Amino acid sequence: MIPFEKALPYDHLMGDLTVPQCPFCGAENVLLPIKPSELEDIHTGRKRLTVFPCCHGRLTVLDCDDDYLMTDTVVK
């Protein structure tokens, strides 16, 4: 089970991944630099550094499921 204080919800939108709100600056509907094809690698244990394009905030994605990305830091 993913701890929700370190979970970031995401959506599939026309072949891209988006988050409803940036955990760093609060920008809405932020496009993530992660492709849906990379989710399987993340789920099997590969870590992925993610830099948000809106404010250049960084976090590491450790795991994922169909709705959430599990990160190494507590997100808002």
N, C-alpha and C positions, 0 to 999 in steps of 0.2 A: 504494500500500500504506500502510495506517495504521500509524504508529509505536506500538507497544504500550505504551510508557511514558506516552503521552498518550491512551490509549484506555480507554474505560469501557464494559464490557459491559452490555447492557440486554435486557429481555424484554418481550414483549407479553403482557399479562394482562387479559383481559376488557375490551378497548378502552382500556386505559391502558398507560403505559410504567413499568416499575420497574427499579431496579438492585439486584443482590443485596446490595451493601453500600455504605454511604456512604463516599466516600473521605476525608471530613473527621472524622466522629465514630465511624464503624464500625457505625452502626445497620443492621439487616438489613431487606431487602425494602422499600426506600424508594420511594414513589410519586413519579415525576417530574412537574413541572408542564409537561410537553410532551405534546401530543396526537399520536397516530399520523399524523394528517393533516398535521402540520407537518414531518414527516420529509422529505417531498419538497422542501419549500422549503429546508431545511437542506442537503440533498444537492446542490441546485443553486447553493449559494453564500451563502445568507443565514445570518448568524451569529445565535446565540440565547443570550442570557444565561439561565442556569439557576440558581435559588436552591433549595437543598435544604430541604425543610420541617422536617427533623429538627433541624438545627443552624444553619440560615441560611448555610451555606457557599455560595460563589458560584464558578461557572466558566462560561466561554463555550464553547459547542459550535460547532465550525467546520465539521464534515462528519460524515457518518454512512454506514454500510452496513447490512446486514440484522442484524448482531450487535453492532456497536460504535459508540459516539459518540466522535468525535475532538475533543479539547479543546485549549485553549490552554496548559494547565498540566500538569505531570507529576502523575499521580494514583497512589495506592497500588494 
